[in-house]
């Protein structure tokens, strides 16, 4: 693979994938959700850079909202 020909959208996609995979190596659920949320935001950006790839945007935005719910709203229960 010639990395000099990789465009910005592809780089965002590769970084998002690396962050997502890293999130599943976390032992603590809270850390997993935080790192996974970063990956979700990167994937939303990736979907936008791909000229609105809606399945990528919608699925990752939904996962992000679920992570935020469990990180901040559900934590006191």
C-alpha atoms as an extended CHARMM CRD file, in Angstrom:
* protein
*
        77  EXT
         1         1  UNK       CA              0.0000000000        0.0000000000        0.0000000000  PROA      1               0.0000000000
         2         2  UNK       CA              1.3150000000        3.4100000000       -0.9790000000  PROA      2               0.0000000000
         3         3  UNK       CA              0.5090000000        5.6800000000        1.9750000000  PROA      3               0.0000000000
         4         4  UNK       CA              1.2950000000        8.8000000000       -0.0330000000  PROA      4               0.0000000000
         5         5  UNK       CA             -1.8300000000        8.2140000000       -2.1160000000  PROA      5               0.0000000000
         6         6  UNK       CA             -4.1590000000        7.8180000000        0.8780000000  PROA      6               0.0000000000
         7         7  UNK       CA             -6.5590000000       10.7440000000        1.1490000000  PROA      7               0.0000000000
         8         8  UNK       CA             -7.8160000000       12.4600000000        4.3070000000  PROA      8               0.0000000000
         9         9  UNK       CA            -11.0380000000       10.4530000000        4.5010000000  PROA      9               0.0000000000
        10        10  UNK       CA             -9.0990000000        7.2010000000        4.3740000000  PROA      10              0.0000000000
        11        11  UNK       CA             -6.7270000000        8.3620000000        7.1160000000  PROA      11              0.0000000000
        12        12  UNK       CA             -9.6680000000        9.2680000000        9.3430000000  PROA      12              0.0000000000
        13        13  UNK       CA            -11.1490000000        5.8270000000        8.6440000000  PROA      13              0.0000000000
        14        14  UNK       CA             -7.8980000000        4.0480000000        9.5050000000  PROA      14              0.0000000000
        15        15  UNK       CA             -7.4560000000        6.0660000000       12.7030000000  PROA      15              0.0000000000
        16        16  UNK       CA            -11.0820000000        5.4290000000       13.6870000000  PROA      16              0.0000000000
        17        17  UNK       CA            -10.5780000000        1.7110000000       13.1360000000  PROA      17              0.0000000000
        18        18  UNK       CA             -7.4100000000        1.6840000000       15.2470000000  PROA      18              0.0000000000
        19        19  UNK       CA             -9.1460000000        3.5520000000       18.0840000000  PROA      19              0.0000000000
        20        20  UNK       CA            -12.1560000000        1.2210000000       17.8840000000  PROA      20              0.0000000000
        21        21  UNK       CA             -9.9650000000       -1.8730000000       18.0720000000  PROA      21              0.0000000000
        22        22  UNK       CA             -8.0320000000       -0.3410000000       20.9640000000  PROA      22              0.0000000000
        23        23  UNK       CA            -11.2700000000        0.2760000000       22.8660000000  PROA      23              0.0000000000
        24        24  UNK       CA            -11.9810000000       -3.4450000000       22.9880000000  PROA      24              0.0000000000
        25        25  UNK       CA             -8.6470000000       -4.0770000000       24.6910000000  PROA      25              0.0000000000
        26        26  UNK       CA             -9.7190000000       -2.0150000000       27.6920000000  PROA      26              0.0000000000
        27        27  UNK       CA            -10.3580000000       -3.9230000000       30.9130000000  PROA      27              0.0000000000
        28        28  UNK       CA            -12.5910000000       -1.3370000000       32.5530000000  PROA      28              0.0000000000
        29        29  UNK       CA            -15.9860000000       -0.7190000000       30.9960000000  PROA      29              0.0000000000
        30        30  UNK       CA            -15.8360000000        3.0360000000       31.6090000000  PROA      30              0.0000000000
        31        31  UNK       CA            -12.5120000000        3.3080000000       29.7630000000  PROA      31              0.0000000000
        32        32  UNK       CA            -13.8670000000        1.1570000000       26.9450000000  PROA      32              0.0000000000
        33        33  UNK       CA            -16.8680000000        3.4710000000       26.5510000000  PROA      33              0.0000000000
        34        34  UNK       CA            -14.7040000000        6.6000000000       26.5390000000  PROA      34              0.0000000000
        35        35  UNK       CA            -12.2730000000        5.2740000000       23.9310000000  PROA      35              0.0000000000
        36        36  UNK       CA            -15.1410000000        3.7980000000       21.9040000000  PROA      36              0.0000000000
        37        37  UNK       CA            -16.8820000000        7.1990000000       21.9580000000  PROA      37              0.0000000000
        38        38  UNK       CA            -13.7930000000        8.7910000000       20.4340000000  PROA      38              0.0000000000
        39        39  UNK       CA            -13.8390000000        6.1160000000       17.7240000000  PROA      39              0.0000000000
        40        40  UNK       CA            -17.5410000000        6.7870000000       17.0910000000  PROA      40              0.0000000000
        41        41  UNK       CA            -16.8950000000       10.4950000000       16.6130000000  PROA      41              0.0000000000
        42        42  UNK       CA            -14.0490000000        9.7200000000       14.2290000000  PROA      42              0.0000000000
        43        43  UNK       CA            -16.3240000000        7.3800000000       12.2690000000  PROA      43              0.0000000000
        44        44  UNK       CA            -19.0150000000       10.0760000000       12.0800000000  PROA      44              0.0000000000
        45        45  UNK       CA            -16.3660000000       12.4110000000       10.6570000000  PROA      45              0.0000000000
        46        46  UNK       CA            -15.3070000000        9.6680000000        8.2580000000  PROA      46              0.0000000000
        47        47  UNK       CA            -18.8980000000        9.2430000000        7.0970000000  PROA      47              0.0000000000
        48        48  UNK       CA            -19.1980000000       12.9750000000        6.4960000000  PROA      48              0.0000000000
        49        49  UNK       CA            -15.9160000000       13.0270000000        4.5650000000  PROA      49              0.0000000000
        50        50  UNK       CA            -17.2570000000       10.2440000000        2.3710000000  PROA      50              0.0000000000
        51        51  UNK       CA            -19.9540000000       12.7000000000        1.2670000000  PROA      51              0.0000000000
        52        52  UNK       CA            -22.5440000000       11.7240000000        3.8320000000  PROA      52              0.0000000000
        53        53  UNK       CA            -22.2910000000        7.9570000000        4.1580000000  PROA      53              0.0000000000
        54        54  UNK       CA            -25.4660000000        7.7850000000        6.2290000000  PROA      54              0.0000000000
        55        55  UNK       CA            -25.2120000000        4.1930000000        7.5100000000  PROA      55              0.0000000000
        56        56  UNK       CA            -21.7900000000        4.9860000000        9.0010000000  PROA      56              0.0000000000
        57        57  UNK       CA            -22.9530000000        8.3120000000       10.4310000000  PROA      57              0.0000000000
        58        58  UNK       CA            -26.2250000000        7.0230000000       11.9140000000  PROA      58              0.0000000000
        59        59  UNK       CA            -24.8420000000        3.8350000000       13.4630000000  PROA      59              0.0000000000
        60        60  UNK       CA            -21.8590000000        5.5420000000       15.0690000000  PROA      60              0.0000000000
        61        61  UNK       CA            -23.8710000000        8.5280000000       16.2700000000  PROA      61              0.0000000000
        62        62  UNK       CA            -26.3150000000        6.1010000000       17.9100000000  PROA      62              0.0000000000
        63        63  UNK       CA            -23.4970000000        4.1640000000       19.6060000000  PROA      63              0.0000000000
        64        64  UNK       CA            -22.0020000000        7.4650000000       20.7850000000  PROA      64              0.0000000000
        65        65  UNK       CA            -25.3170000000        8.5040000000       22.3630000000  PROA      65              0.0000000000
        66        66  UNK       CA            -25.6000000000        5.1100000000       24.0940000000  PROA      66              0.0000000000
        67        67  UNK       CA            -22.0590000000        5.4510000000       25.4450000000  PROA      67              0.0000000000
        68        68  UNK       CA            -22.7660000000        8.9540000000       26.7460000000  PROA      68              0.0000000000
        69        69  UNK       CA            -25.9860000000        7.7410000000       28.3760000000  PROA      69              0.0000000000
        70        70  UNK       CA            -24.1480000000        5.0190000000       30.2870000000  PROA      70              0.0000000000
        71        71  UNK       CA            -21.1430000000        7.2140000000       31.0890000000  PROA      71              0.0000000000
        72        72  UNK       CA            -22.9930000000       10.2110000000       32.4770000000  PROA      72              0.0000000000
        73        73  UNK       CA            -26.7140000000        9.6650000000       32.9620000000  PROA      73              0.0000000000
        74        74  UNK       CA            -26.8060000000        6.0660000000       34.1580000000  PROA      74              0.0000000000
        75        75  UNK       CA            -23.6850000000        6.2060000000       36.3270000000  PROA      75              0.0000000000
        76        76  UNK       CA            -25.5100000000        7.4740000000       39.4210000000  PROA      76              0.0000000000
        77        77  UNK       CA            -28.0980000000        4.7030000000       39.4310000000  PROA      77              0.0000000000
